[in-house]
Each structure stands twice: as C-alpha cells, then as structure tokens.
C-alpha cells in the first residue's frame, strides 16, 4: 500500500472523528445518553429541592441541570446559573428567551468566586464542577457568604478509584472529602442513587 493510499484510508476516519468532537463532544468523552446515568429528576429528589427555593448553580455550563432545577423550584423560586464561560451562559440565555422563563438568572463569575447576586441561598449545587476548579479551596470558602444558615452545598462527582494527579481528571472519594474538609463545611450525608456518581450534601459549619 502506498503512502497516498494510506492517506485515503485515514483521512475519512480523521474527518469523522473531528466532526464528532466538534458537533457531539458528549459522545466522544463518555457523556452520551447522560439522562440515563445522571437523570436530573433523581438528583433533585435526592437533594430535596422544593418549590420556592433559591438556588445557586456553580459551573452551570450550557444548562444541562439548570432547566430541570428551574422547573423544580417553580416561578416562586430562582436559579442563579453561574459560569466563567460567557459563551456557555449565552446558550442558557438564548434558551431562557425561547422558553420565556423568568426564574433563571445568569451570572459571570471568576475562578475563585461565583459572584452570585444574592445571599441567603437555600443551596448551591456543583454538578461535575469540583474536579474542574483551578483553585477549589478558595472557591468553596467563598461560597459561605451566599448560603443561608443551614443552607446546603451539594457536590456531585464521578465515582473513581484512580488518584488524580491534576485537574481536570476526576477525584477519588477520599480526595473530595479531604478537599472539602479544609473549607468549613460539615458532611450531612451522601446519596448513591446514581450509577456513576456520588452526591455529597454539606452544611456550612456554624
């Protein structure tokens, strides 16, 4: 086989791979069928999110969890969808406009602070965010003022036994617990209703 023939064989495969990465990155990086293994309603039930709650979502991305969360809290509640990516928040804002929603507010934050516009939130939720943070300890400490007394910090992360060397690889259970223990929260409980993930529910120390 000549080198020219090899290029003809490999080029279509390369193009197909690149098309998948650009148009459907979730399929390339293990996120396909996410609703089957990370169903938002099951997470909301496990956390105990109710109508009327005021919730900060740190690292909302393009809104996978934002919209189910907004439906659960209803028109009497509010979701502050935070991210440092303005393009991701643009996606949320566009959908909010299309659906005419009034209870989702987007917030551009920094790497150390989500900059939520309100204090006394009932909960702050971080879905697949902790392992992505450049400086997780300052970020978690900066969440304290946004939570009401008794408010929840909810962290959802992948179950893995592989010790991570650096971000953005997932953290083990021990690494998660060790990191959060340095930031002034008490572990209230863990929920294991998801096949791939653990839900950690914390309360700020009094």
N, C-alpha and C positions, 0 to 999 in steps of 0.2 A: 504493500500500500504506500503510495507516495505521500509526501507531506501535504500536497494540495488536497488529496483525498481525505486525509485526516482532518483538515480544516473544515471540509464539507460535512464530515460526520459530527465534529464537535460544535460547530457554530450553532446549529439549531438547538442543541441541548443547552448551550450557554445562554442563547436568547430566551429560551423558555424559562430558565432559572431566573434570569434577570427580570423578566415580566412578572413572575410570581412574587419576587421580592418587592417590586415597585407597586404592583396592583393588589397583592394579597399577602402582606408580610406576616399576618397571623398564621397562614398556612405553612410558611417557611420556618417559623420559630416556635412551633408547638402550641399555637393559640387557636387552631381551628376547632370549631364546634364548642366554643367556650361556654355557651349556655348550658351544655350538658354536664360539664365538670365544675363550673363556677356559676351556678344559677343565682342571679341577684335576689330573687324572692326568698330562697332558702337562707341566704346570708342575712337579709333583713329580718327574717323570723328569728334567727339565732341571736342576732344582736338585740332585738326587741325594739326596733324602730316603730314609732307610732305616729298617728295623725297629729299634726300641730307642732312637731319637734323642729328645732332649728339646728341644722347640722352643717359642719364644715367638712368638705371633702378635699383633702390634701392630695395633690397629684392626680387630678381628675382625668387628665389626658383628653381624649375626644368624647368622653361621656358614657362609656360602657355602663358604669354604675350610677352615674348622675341622674339619668332619667327614671330608672326604677325607684331610686331614692326619692326623687321629687314626687313621683306618683304616690309613694307610701306616706310621705308627710302631708301631702294634700295642699290645698290652697291656703290653709291656715298656718302652714309651716314654710320653711325656706331652706334651700340648699345653696351654700356658697361654694361654687366649684372653682378650686384653685389650681393653678399650674404656673410653671415658669415659661412654658411654651405658648406664645401668643397665637401661633398658628393652630394649635390644638384647641385653644379656647375659642378661636374663630369658628371652628367646626361646631362647637357646642352652641355658640350664639346663633349661628345660622339655623340650627335645628330648633332652638328655642323660638326663633322668629316664625319658622314654618308652622310650628305646633301651637303658637300663641300662648306659651307658658309664661306665668308671672312669678313663679316661686323658685326660679333658678337665677342666681346672680354669679357672674364670672369675676374672678379675682386674679390678677397677675401678682405673683409673689416673688420671693428671692430664694436663693439656695438654702438660706437659714431661717426663713420666716415666711409663712403663707400669707401674711398681711390680711387676714380676714377683717372685714369692716365692723364686726360686732364682737362683743364679749359675751360671756354667759351663755355660750352654746351648749346644747344638750349633749352633743357628741362631735368628735372629729374622727373621720374614717380615712384610713390609708390602705387602699387595695393595691397590692403589688408595688408599693412605693418605698418602703423602708430600705430594701436592698439597693435601690437606685440612688439614694441620697448621697451626695458628696460629703456632707458633714451631718450625720444622723443625730449625734448627741446634741449639738446646739439647736437643731431643728426641733427635736422633741421637747427640749426645755422651753423653747419659745412658744410652744402650743399651750402651756399652762394658763396664761392670762386670758385665752379665748374660751376656756371651759368654765362653766358654772360649777359651784361646789357640788360634788357628786357626779359631775359630767363624765362621759366615757371617752376614752381613747381606744379606738378599735383598729387593730393591725391585722391584715390578712396576708399571709405569706405561704409560699410553697413548702411542703414537707420535703426535706432532703437531709441526707447524712453526709453529704460532701462538704468538707470545710472550705469556705470560700477564702480566696486569697485577697480579693479586692472587688469593689463594685464594678459592674452590676450583677455579678453572679449571686445566686440566691444564698441565703444564710441558713445555717442549721438552727434547730430549735434552741440549742444552747447559746449560740451566738446572738439570737434575737433576744432571749431572756437576759443575757448578760448586758447587751447594749441598752435595753430599756431600763434595766435596774439602776443605771447611772443617771437617770434623768428625772427622778422624782415621781414615779408612778408605782402604784401597788397593783399587782395582778389580781383581778377579781375572779376571772375564770377563763378557761379555754373551751372552744367548741370545735368538735371534729366531725361535723356533719358533711363536710366536703371531701371528695375522694382524693384530691391532690394537696389540699391546703389545711392550715390550722388558723382559726380565728382567735386572736388574743384580745381579751377585753380588760382594759386597765381603768383604774380610777386615780386621779391625782392625789398625792399624799396631802393630808391636812396639816 
